[in-house]
Amino acid sequence: MPTYDYKCKACGQTFERFHSMKDDPVKDCSLCGKKGEVERMISNGSGIIFKGTGFYVTDYKKSGSGESSTTATTSSD
């Protein structure tokens, strides 16, 4: 179930509600109590991050053998 962002037109506050896509949108502000003053905002959503091994070649994965590319330097005194 997705989380929806709402903004109250009366008080200007934003809040989130977690409900099914089949449920009716929230119409009343839970912060100030005004009825019918709430509109649903469009949000960016969240991205998907692939971590670990076992992904297809076009998915996100580490490049190379996984070894560090930094070199150690030694100083002589």
N, C-alpha and C positions, 0 to 999 in steps of 0.2 A: 504494500500500500504506500502511495506517495505522500510526501509532506507538502502541503500547500501554504503559500505565503498570502496573507490578507492585510489590507490597510483600511483603517477606519477613516471615512471622509470627515467625520465630526471632530475627533480628537487628534487625528494624524498619526496615531500609533500603528506599528506593524506587529503582527503576531503570526505564529505558525499553527497549523492544525494537521494532524495525521489522520486521514480517512480514506476510504475506498473511492475509486473513480466513479462508482455507481451512486455514491451518496450525493445528495444535493449540496451545493456550496453553502458555506456559512453566510448568514445574512445579518446577524446581530453581533455587535462588538462585545467581546467578553471583558474588555478593559474599562470602557466607559458606560456600557449598557445601552447605547443607542441602537434602536432597531432599524434594520434596512439600510444602514449607512456603511456597509462593508463591501469592498470590491476585492476580487482575487487578483494578485499580482503575477506577472510572468517572471519566473525565475530561471536561472541558468542551468539548474540541475547539477549533477555531479558527473565527473569523468570516470572512466574505468582505467585502472592501473594494473597491468600484468606484471607480476613479480615471480621470480623463480625460474625453474627450467620446464621444458615440455611444451613450449609454445611454437606455433608454426613460424616459418621464416619471415613472414610479413608482420607478425605481431611484435610487440615490444619485447626485447630481450637484450642481454648484455652482448656487446660485440667483443670479439677476441676470445682468448682462452680464460679470461677471468683473472689473470695475473696483473699485479699493479705495474703501471708504466713508469713509476718514479724510480730514480736511480739514487743509490746511497753514495754520499760523498764522505771521504775521510780527510781529515786535516792532520798534517804532521807538524809537530811543534819543535 
